[in-house]
């Protein structure tokens, strides 16, 4: 797919897809509640549909409307189908971690398998924690999928888990903790990465009526409690919002995001602060955000390195945007990006070098130089590999609206989280 240049200042409003992070958590918590929960405006994407199918495989009665604007879940309070179960997780890493924990609530065998890069993503710390709780697991290699889980008859009350691999492991355990007979205490070894995603989990658990004692992200204590069912509504996805904020920054003009505002607990909303430091103007009320690009149309240089450890999904948007920032942009704290759908440090570096951009990479950082002379007026198309990664496609699609000569390979990969991305991008332009 060749991305066309946007030549005019923007003046556009966008309704983002529902937050994938919130949608997946709501589906899990609704299944653990007693009774019916109706989830409005969920993220309609591959990851959501795969989670819905897997929860159905665990015996949850779950139904989506034809337009996928509402999902109805009949919660069972943590009781799932009996007998052996096999689940196909597709490419959803978040769903894999959440479903591994849910499967520990069953004493029968649950086998989980994924596709492609999902089978290479690590789960060993989570599987080890489940074994500390009394369960059993088998994995193909080093904790990667396929895995087989068998929950214990009696749960231990405390586990320890490394905090430097993925916050999803902790979210997975936190979500099942209230339905355990004695609750659960989770001790964090080392520093806990991606804390904003833990905040999303704790906030959604709170909306379902459950409180968690958080000891400065070093220890979590969850007493036995009941999740409350009821109606829920999902706000816009802040990670998806980063693409449209970047468009306003790099093209000037205005983009209005209609369903994401200051009430959001999503960590990726901090990307808007980065855009402000680069010259954009941002105004927010509780439900809506307005981003206006620099009046002179020029992105400002950075005043130092940009730490993105708490916004791993939006970090790739910044990496793709960086060639338009004067000077060299250094982005740090992104070691977890190496274990996403692709290596989100080395893979974008390889694609930026095709454009002639100087890039240096480290184990948890990347340095990106400016576009070389003539790059904005190039006539030869450059093919951008997406590595089966939806965020590679979307981030470089945004960059392509300035260059005009990027050919995004495998554009349909955006279906993982944002199937209508290309249509929304075309409407902006």
C-alpha positions as CSV (number, residue, x, y, z in Angstrom):
1,X,0.0,0.0,0.0
2,X,1.5,3.3,-1.1
3,X,0.9,6.1,1.4
4,X,0.1,9.5,-0.1
5,X,1.4,12.7,1.2
6,X,-0.9,15.0,3.2
7,X,-0.3,18.4,1.8
8,X,-2.7,20.6,3.7
9,X,-3.1,21.6,7.4
10,X,-5.5,19.2,9.1
11,X,-8.9,20.0,10.5
12,X,-10.4,16.7,11.4
13,X,-12.4,14.9,14.1
14,X,-11.9,11.2,14.9
15,X,-13.7,8.7,17.0
16,X,-11.1,6.1,18.1
17,X,-11.7,2.4,18.4
18,X,-12.3,1.4,22.0
19,X,-9.3,0.8,24.1
20,X,-8.0,-2.8,23.5
21,X,-6.4,-2.8,27.0
22,X,-9.7,-1.9,28.7
23,X,-11.7,-4.2,26.5
24,X,-9.7,-7.3,27.2
25,X,-9.7,-6.6,31.0
26,X,-13.4,-6.0,30.9
27,X,-14.0,-9.3,29.2
28,X,-12.0,-11.1,31.8
29,X,-13.5,-9.3,34.8
30,X,-17.1,-9.8,33.4
31,X,-16.5,-13.5,33.1
32,X,-15.3,-13.6,36.8
33,X,-18.3,-11.6,38.0
34,X,-21.7,-13.1,38.8
35,X,-24.4,-12.2,36.3
36,X,-24.7,-10.2,33.1
37,X,-22.3,-7.5,32.0
38,X,-22.9,-5.5,28.8
39,X,-19.8,-3.9,27.4
40,X,-20.5,-1.0,25.0
41,X,-18.0,0.3,22.4
42,X,-15.4,-2.4,22.8
43,X,-12.4,-2.6,20.6
44,X,-13.5,-4.5,17.5
45,X,-10.3,-6.2,16.4
46,X,-8.7,-9.6,16.1
47,X,-7.4,-9.7,19.7
48,X,-10.9,-9.0,21.0
49,X,-12.6,-11.6,18.9
50,X,-10.0,-14.2,19.8
51,X,-10.5,-13.4,23.5
52,X,-14.3,-13.8,23.1
53,X,-13.8,-17.2,21.3
54,X,-11.5,-18.4,24.1
55,X,-13.8,-17.4,26.9
56,X,-16.5,-19.3,25.1
57,X,-14.2,-22.3,25.0
58,X,-13.9,-22.0,28.8
59,X,-17.6,-22.3,29.1
60,X,-18.6,-18.6,29.4
61,X,-21.8,-17.6,27.6
62,X,-20.7,-14.6,25.6
63,X,-22.3,-12.8,22.6
64,X,-21.4,-9.9,20.5
65,X,-23.9,-7.7,18.5
66,X,-23.7,-7.9,14.7
67,X,-21.9,-4.6,14.5
68,X,-19.7,-5.5,17.5
69,X,-20.7,-2.3,19.4
70,X,-21.8,-4.4,22.4
71,X,-20.6,-7.6,24.0
72,X,-22.7,-9.4,26.6
73,X,-21.0,-11.6,29.1
74,X,-22.8,-14.0,31.5
75,X,-20.3,-14.2,34.4
76,X,-19.9,-17.3,36.5
77,X,-17.9,-16.1,39.5
78,X,-14.7,-17.9,38.4
79,X,-16.3,-21.3,37.6
80,X,-15.5,-22.6,34.2
81,X,-16.2,-25.6,32.0
82,X,-15.0,-29.0,33.2
83,X,-12.9,-31.5,31.2
84,X,-10.0,-30.9,28.8
85,X,-10.1,-27.6,26.8
86,X,-8.0,-26.4,23.9
87,X,-7.7,-22.7,23.1
88,X,-6.4,-21.0,20.0
89,X,-5.0,-17.6,21.0
90,X,-4.1,-16.3,17.6
91,X,-1.6,-13.5,17.9
92,X,-2.8,-11.8,21.1
93,X,0.0,-11.6,23.8
94,X,-2.2,-9.9,26.3
95,X,-5.0,-12.5,25.9
96,X,-2.4,-15.3,26.3
97,X,-1.2,-14.0,29.7
98,X,-4.8,-13.4,30.9
99,X,-6.0,-16.8,29.8
100,X,-3.1,-18.6,31.4
101,X,-4.1,-17.2,34.7
102,X,-7.8,-17.9,34.1
103,X,-6.9,-21.5,33.3
104,X,-5.4,-21.9,36.7
105,X,-8.9,-21.7,38.1
106,X,-9.6,-25.1,36.5
107,X,-8.3,-28.4,37.8
108,X,-8.8,-30.0,34.4
109,X,-6.2,-29.6,31.6
110,X,-6.2,-26.4,29.5
111,X,-4.0,-26.4,26.4
112,X,-3.2,-23.1,24.7
113,X,-1.5,-22.4,21.4
114,X,-0.9,-19.3,19.3
115,X,0.4,-18.4,15.9
116,X,3.6,-16.9,14.6
117,X,5.5,-14.6,16.9
118,X,3.1,-15.3,19.8
119,X,4.8,-18.7,20.2
120,X,8.1,-16.9,20.8
121,X,6.9,-14.5,23.5
122,X,8.0,-15.3,27.1
123,X,5.6,-16.6,29.8
124,X,8.0,-18.3,32.1
125,X,7.7,-15.9,35.1
126,X,3.9,-16.3,35.0
127,X,4.0,-20.1,34.7
128,X,6.5,-20.2,37.6
129,X,4.1,-18.0,39.7
130,X,1.2,-20.4,38.9
131,X,3.3,-23.3,40.1
132,X,4.1,-21.4,43.3
133,X,0.3,-21.2,43.8
134,X,0.1,-25.0,43.5
135,X,-0.7,-25.4,39.9
136,X,1.2,-27.3,37.2
137,X,2.3,-26.3,33.7
138,X,4.1,-27.7,30.7
139,X,5.5,-25.5,27.8
140,X,7.1,-26.1,24.5
141,X,10.3,-24.3,25.4
142,X,11.2,-21.8,28.1
143,X,7.7,-21.0,29.0
144,X,6.6,-20.1,25.4
145,X,3.4,-21.4,23.8
146,X,2.0,-23.9,23.4
147,X,1.5,-24.4,27.1
148,X,-0.7,-26.8,29.1
149,X,-2.1,-25.6,32.5
150,X,-3.7,-27.5,35.3
151,X,-4.9,-25.6,38.3
152,X,-4.5,-26.7,41.9
153,X,-7.1,-28.0,44.2
154,X,-5.8,-25.8,47.0
155,X,-4.1,-22.4,46.3
156,X,-1.1,-21.0,48.1
157,X,-1.6,-17.5,49.3
158,X,1.6,-15.8,48.2
159,X,3.8,-15.7,45.1
160,X,6.9,-13.9,43.9
161,X,7.5,-12.8,40.4
162,X,10.1,-10.8,38.4
163,X,8.9,-7.4,37.5
164,X,11.2,-6.6,34.6
165,X,9.7,-8.7,31.8
166,X,6.0,-7.8,31.4
167,X,3.4,-6.1,33.6
168,X,0.8,-8.4,31.9
169,X,1.9,-11.2,34.2
170,X,0.9,-9.1,37.2
171,X,-2.4,-8.0,35.6
172,X,-3.2,-11.6,34.9
173,X,-2.7,-12.7,38.5
174,X,-4.4,-9.6,40.0
175,X,-7.5,-10.2,38.0
176,X,-8.0,-13.8,39.3
177,X,-6.9,-13.0,42.9
178,X,-10.3,-11.9,44.3
179,X,-12.0,-15.2,43.4
180,X,-9.3,-17.3,45.1
181,X,-10.5,-18.8,48.4
182,X,-7.9,-16.9,50.5
183,X,-7.1,-14.1,48.0
184,X,-3.4,-13.5,47.0
185,X,-0.3,-11.6,47.8
186,X,2.0,-10.8,44.9
187,X,5.6,-9.8,45.7
188,X,7.5,-8.0,42.9
189,X,11.2,-8.9,42.4
190,X,13.1,-5.9,41.1
191,X,11.4,-2.9,39.4
192,X,8.0,-3.4,37.8
193,X,7.9,-2.3,34.1
194,X,5.0,-0.6,32.4
195,X,3.2,0.5,35.6
196,X,0.5,2.5,33.7
197,X,-0.9,-0.9,32.5
198,X,-1.1,-2.0,36.1
199,X,-3.0,1.2,36.8
200,X,-5.5,0.3,34.1
201,X,-6.0,-3.1,35.6
202,X,-6.5,-1.8,39.2
203,X,-8.9,0.9,37.9
204,X,-11.0,-1.6,36.0
205,X,-11.1,-4.0,38.9
206,X,-12.3,-1.1,41.0
207,X,-15.2,-0.4,38.6
208,X,-16.2,-4.0,39.0
209,X,-16.2,-3.5,42.8
210,X,-12.8,-4.9,43.9
211,X,-10.1,-3.1,45.8
212,X,-6.4,-4.0,45.8
213,X,-3.8,-2.9,48.3
214,X,-0.8,-1.6,46.3
215,X,2.4,-1.2,48.3
216,X,4.3,1.1,45.9
217,X,4.2,-1.5,43.1
218,X,6.4,-3.8,45.2
219,X,3.7,-5.8,46.7
220,X,0.0,-6.3,46.0
221,X,-2.5,-7.8,48.4
222,X,-5.9,-8.8,47.3
223,X,-8.5,-10.1,49.7
224,X,-11.3,-12.5,48.6
225,X,-14.0,-10.4,47.0
226,X,-16.8,-10.6,44.5
227,X,-16.8,-8.8,41.2
228,X,-20.0,-6.9,40.4
229,X,-21.6,-7.3,37.0
230,X,-23.3,-4.4,35.2
231,X,-23.0,-2.1,32.2
232,X,-19.6,-0.8,31.1
233,X,-18.5,1.6,28.4
234,X,-15.0,1.6,26.8
235,X,-13.2,4.8,26.1
236,X,-11.1,5.4,23.0
237,X,-7.7,3.7,22.6
238,X,-4.8,6.0,23.6
239,X,-2.3,4.0,21.7
240,X,-4.4,4.5,18.5
241,X,-4.7,8.2,19.5
242,X,-0.9,8.6,19.2
243,X,-1.1,8.2,15.4
244,X,-3.5,11.1,15.0
245,X,-1.6,13.3,17.6
246,X,1.5,12.6,15.5
247,X,-0.3,13.6,12.3
248,X,-1.3,17.0,13.9
249,X,2.2,17.5,15.1
250,X,3.9,16.8,11.7
251,X,1.3,18.5,9.4
252,X,0.0,21.4,11.5
253,X,-3.7,22.2,11.8
254,X,-6.0,20.5,14.3
255,X,-7.2,17.0,15.1
256,X,-10.1,16.5,17.6
257,X,-10.3,13.1,19.4
258,X,-13.9,12.8,20.4
259,X,-13.7,9.8,22.8
260,X,-10.5,10.3,24.8
261,X,-10.0,12.9,27.5
262,X,-8.5,13.8,30.8
263,X,-10.4,11.1,32.7
264,X,-8.4,8.4,31.0
265,X,-6.1,6.1,33.0
266,X,-4.3,4.8,29.9
267,X,-0.6,5.3,30.1
268,X,-0.2,6.1,26.4
269,X,-2.0,9.4,26.9
270,X,1.4,10.7,28.0
271,X,2.3,10.7,24.3
272,X,0.3,14.0,24.2
273,X,2.8,15.6,26.6
274,X,5.6,14.5,24.3
275,X,3.9,16.1,21.4
276,X,3.5,19.4,23.5
277,X,7.3,19.3,24.1
278,X,7.8,19.0,20.4
279,X,5.7,22.1,19.6
280,X,2.0,20.9,19.6
281,X,-0.8,22.5,21.6
282,X,-3.1,20.1,23.5
283,X,-6.4,20.9,25.2
284,X,-8.4,18.3,27.0
285,X,-11.7,18.1,28.8
286,X,-13.0,15.0,30.6
287,X,-14.0,13.2,27.4
288,X,-12.4,15.0,24.4
289,X,-8.9,16.0,23.3
290,X,-7.8,18.7,20.8
291,X,-4.3,18.6,19.3
292,X,-3.0,21.5,17.2
293,X,0.3,21.3,15.4
294,X,3.0,24.1,15.5
295,X,1.8,27.2,13.8
296,X,4.9,27.4,11.7
297,X,4.6,23.8,10.7
298,X,8.0,22.8,12.2
299,X,8.5,20.1,14.8
300,X,10.7,21.4,17.7
301,X,13.9,19.7,18.7
302,X,14.0,17.7,21.9
303,X,15.7,19.1,25.0
304,X,17.1,15.7,26.1
305,X,16.4,12.0,25.9
306,X,12.8,10.8,25.9
307,X,12.0,8.1,28.4
308,X,9.3,5.8,27.1
309,X,9.3,2.8,29.5
310,X,5.8,3.6,30.6
311,X,4.4,4.0,27.1
312,X,5.7,1.0,25.2
313,X,2.9,0.9,22.6
314,X,3.2,4.6,21.8
315,X,7.0,4.5,21.7
316,X,7.0,3.0,18.2
317,X,4.9,6.0,17.0
318,X,7.6,8.3,18.4
319,X,10.4,6.2,16.8
320,X,8.7,6.6,13.4
321,X,8.1,10.3,14.0
322,X,11.7,10.9,15.1
323,X,13.3,11.6,11.6
324,X,11.1,14.7,11.4
325,X,12.6,16.0,14.7
326,X,15.6,18.3,14.3
327,X,18.9,16.8,15.5
328,X,19.3,13.4,17.0
329,X,16.4,11.9,19.1
330,X,17.3,9.5,21.8
331,X,14.5,7.3,23.2
332,X,15.2,5.2,26.3
333,X,13.7,2.7,28.7
334,X,12.2,0.6,25.9
335,X,13.9,-2.8,26.5
336,X,10.5,-4.5,26.7
337,X,9.9,-3.5,23.0
338,X,12.3,-6.3,21.9
339,X,9.7,-8.9,23.0
340,X,6.6,-7.6,21.3
341,X,5.1,-8.8,18.0
342,X,8.5,-8.1,16.5
343,X,11.7,-6.5,17.9
344,X,10.4,-3.0,18.0
345,X,13.9,-1.5,18.4
346,X,15.8,-3.4,15.6
347,X,13.0,-3.7,13.1
348,X,12.0,0.0,12.9
349,X,15.8,0.8,12.8
350,X,16.2,-1.4,9.8
351,X,13.3,0.3,8.0
352,X,14.5,3.8,8.9
353,X,17.9,3.0,7.4
354,X,16.2,2.3,4.1
355,X,15.1,5.9,4.0
356,X,18.6,7.0,4.7
357,X,18.2,7.9,8.4
358,X,21.1,7.3,10.7
359,X,20.1,5.0,13.6
360,X,21.9,3.6,16.6
361,X,20.4,0.9,18.8
362,X,21.0,-0.5,22.2
363,X,19.4,-3.1,24.4
364,X,16.8,-0.6,25.8
365,X,17.3,2.5,23.6
366,X,17.4,3.9,20.1
367,X,18.9,7.1,18.6
368,X,17.4,8.4,15.4
369,X,18.8,11.1,13.2
370,X,17.1,13.6,10.9
371,X,15.8,12.8,7.4
372,X,18.6,13.2,4.9
373,X,18.4,16.0,2.3
374,X,16.0,15.2,-0.5
375,X,14.0,12.5,1.5
376,X,10.9,14.7,1.4
377,X,11.0,14.9,-2.3
378,X,12.0,11.4,-3.2
379,X,10.4,9.8,-6.2
380,X,11.5,6.2,-5.7
381,X,9.1,4.1,-3.6
382,X,10.6,2.4,-0.5
383,X,9.0,-0.8,0.7
384,X,8.5,-1.0,4.5
385,X,8.4,-4.4,6.1
386,X,5.9,-4.7,8.9
387,X,7.2,-8.0,10.4
388,X,3.6,-9.1,11.0
389,X,3.4,-6.2,13.5
390,X,0.3,-3.9,13.4
391,X,2.1,-1.0,15.1
392,X,4.9,-1.1,12.6
393,X,2.4,-0.7,9.8
394,X,0.5,2.1,11.5
395,X,3.5,4.0,12.7
396,X,5.3,4.0,9.3
397,X,2.0,4.7,7.7
398,X,1.9,8.0,9.6
399,X,5.5,8.8,8.6
400,X,4.5,8.0,5.0
401,X,2.0,10.9,5.0
402,X,5.1,13.3,5.0
403,X,7.3,11.3,2.7
404,X,4.7,10.1,0.2
405,X,6.9,7.3,-1.1
406,X,6.5,4.6,1.5
407,X,5.0,1.3,0.4
408,X,3.6,-0.5,3.5
409,X,3.8,-4.2,3.0
410,X,1.1,-6.4,4.5
411,X,-1.2,-3.5,5.4
412,X,-4.0,-5.8,6.6
413,X,-1.9,-6.7,9.7
414,X,-3.6,-3.6,11.4
415,X,-6.6,-5.9,11.9
416,X,-5.0,-7.1,15.1
417,X,-6.1,-3.9,17.0
418,X,-7.4,-1.3,14.5
419,X,-9.0,-2.8,11.4
420,X,-10.3,0.5,10.0
421,X,-7.0,2.4,10.5
422,X,-6.4,2.9,6.7
423,X,-9.9,4.2,6.2
424,X,-9.5,6.7,9.1
425,X,-6.1,7.7,7.9
426,X,-7.5,8.4,4.4
427,X,-10.3,10.5,5.9
428,X,-7.8,12.7,7.7
429,X,-5.9,13.3,4.5
